[in-house]
C-alpha cells in the first residue's frame, strides 16, 4: 500500500470512529422524564429511579439515557413538555409530581409506554380502567395521597379538639384534584363541627398572601393540601407556619422532616423505585397494560415534637401513641 493511500485510510477511520460512537449513543433507548416539579426538588427521587434501573441492569450513559422535562410547578406547561417528549420519540415516558404529569403524557400519546407515580385513584381520574390490568400504554403506582385530606383534617381535630376555625390551602390550578379536595375538606369539617376557610395559591406570592389571610381570620389550624407546587416550596410553607405558630398538617413526611408539625401519607420512595423497575421491564419487552397498578400497604403519621414545643403546642399523648415516627 502506498504511503498516501495509507494516510487516507487512517484519516478516514479517524473520522468514522467518532461518528460510529455518536451513532451508538443515539441508538440507546431514551427514557423521557416528565415532572410537574423542579430538578432541585426531584433530585433524590431521580436517584431512587436510577438505582432501580441499575438493579435491573440498565445504567444511564451505558445502555439507556434520559431526557428531562420540568414544569417548575406550572401545570399549564405540562402539555407542551409531554408533546416534546413524544416528538423526540422516547422509548418510555416516566412521570413524576402527581397525576397532572401522567394525564398530560396520556393525552400526548396512545402508543409510547407511560409509567406514572400518582397520588389519586387512577381509575377515578381516568388514567386507567382497571387497577390489576390497566391495559393500553400506561401503568404505574398511586399513593392515594389526595383521598387522605379528610383523614388529615381529622388529625388536626384530634390535635386541637376544641378548635372551631380551620383553614385549608389548595392550588386551584391543580384541575384534576382541587375541586375534589375542597369538597372532601368542607364535608369533613362540617362533620367535625368546624368552620373551614379555603385559601388558594397557585404561585409563590399567593402563598404569602394566603398566610396573611390566615392570620387575619385567626385560624386555629391549617391543612396544606397535597400539591406539587406546595411540595416544591415546602421550606417556605414550614417557615410561615412556624412564624405564625399555626398548627399545620401536610401530605408528605418531607414537610415534617423539614420542620413541619405533622404529616400523614404513604412513603413515596417505594413509588419511585417502582418507576425504575417498571421502566426496565418495559424496555426489556413487557407491555405496560399487563403490569398492575401498585398501591401502598402502609400510611405513616409523623409528628415533629421540636416544632410543637417551638409553637407552644402540647401534643395529646393519644395522638403521639398513634404516630409511626416522632421527630425530637
Secondary structure, 3 states (H helix, E strand, C coil): CCHHHHHHHHHHHHHHHHHHHHHHHHHCCEEEEEECCCHHHHHHHHHHHHHHHHHCCCCECCCEEEEEEECCCCHHHHHHHHHHHHHHCCCEEEEECCHHHHHHHHHHCCCCEEEEEECCCCCCCCCCCCCCCCCCCEEEEECCCHHHHHHHHHHHHHHCCCCCEEEEEECCCCCCCHHHHHHHHHHHHHHHCCEEEEEECCCHHHHHHHHHHHHHHCCCEEEECCCHHHHHCHHHHHHHHHHCCCEEEECCHHHHHCCCCEEEECCCHHHHHHHHHHHHHHHCCCCHHHCCCEECCCCEEEEEHHHHHHCCCCCCHHHHHHCCEEEC
